[in-house]
């Protein structure tokens, strides 16, 4: 009010007293025309002057001591003057707020192809969490009243967005708009640095997760191998060993009676031929569970056809002539198919199972096991994925860089298991393959 009163008095003094004294030559009594003129001038200018005074008062209360150009000139120094890289967006938002007198400012960063809020100032301000509108058709985008956004680009690539909220009734001045544009123009390299660090941190997190998966997978493999050894020892003790012990006893008996009763010894030897064949059959059955000889000799398709011929559920094996695959890949696909068929036989109630092995292109082999059973619901599928069968498949395929995906259709739609192995991933140990599973409603 004092300032407005001073403005009115100043106008009257200048027009009535000063101008009147110079032009009329008398200051003893005010000139009526000049008084009317002064009144008109005051009426026309009082509103703009009042708004200007309000802006000045607001900026005294909320603006930093530095001018916009001071802030812009200190930009590089302030951002590189200490602190870690992840603090740069917050410091940039602070500079933007102080330089423009905005209510708040945000710095958005493009990470993995999408905008992410990287910093804001003041940190406790009630800012807008929604993403700024992209892509930008103009250099500057006004989202709504008092809110502005500017894209930050470098070499034509969108790296982020600067965003601010003007104070109520205080739009940016021309100087502040230039400051806003200048900060956006200089922020490209800074946001590229921050973006690279964010990508490195994301890759580091992925590597840590893969390392943990590999550690857990190796523990599972060791546990599975130990359990398989115990099973093999038990089966040999209860099966093949008993046959061989009985065979040895009868052979010693034949030897003992050979001198006194050659005819009885001959009968004993003839009867042991069947016992020897039974022992051979038991050992052959055990060896199939360890590593099928036909897989080594004839390849994946021949081994699958031979092993699945006696399946309780009819199985058809399709596939072109793949040629010989690397031994680790053949073994991984073979045991994956056997596990999938076994699961279908035990749990799906399927009447038929189809196994298809093929080379999709020069970069990938795949094996697909499809049954016409009842399928899984999503909860049962997740529970099954956390159990031994699917984890065994994932571990075997992960060892050769492959993946396994399970797709189930509840209500009689069947289940498909797809194993994929990149052709170039045939040696060494890769991180374990995740089990991807989906339940598709029918």
DAMOCOR-V967725 format. One record per helix or strand of 2 or more residues. SS is the DSSP state (~ for helix, > for strand). FROM is the first residue (numbers start at 0). LEN is the number of residues. If there is no record, write none. Layout:
SS&FROM&LEN ; SS&FROM&LEN
//
This chain:
~&1&22 ; ~&31&31 ; ~&67&6 ; ~&74&5 ; ~&84&16 ; >&103&8 ; >&113&8 ; >&139&5 ; >&146&8 ; >&156&9 ; ~&173&13 ; ~&187&70 ; ~&261&29 ; ~&292&6 ; ~&299&9 ; >&314&4 ; ~&326&22 ; >&352&9 ; >&363&8 ; ~&377&8 ; ~&387&11 ; >&402&7 ; >&413&9 ; >&434&6
//
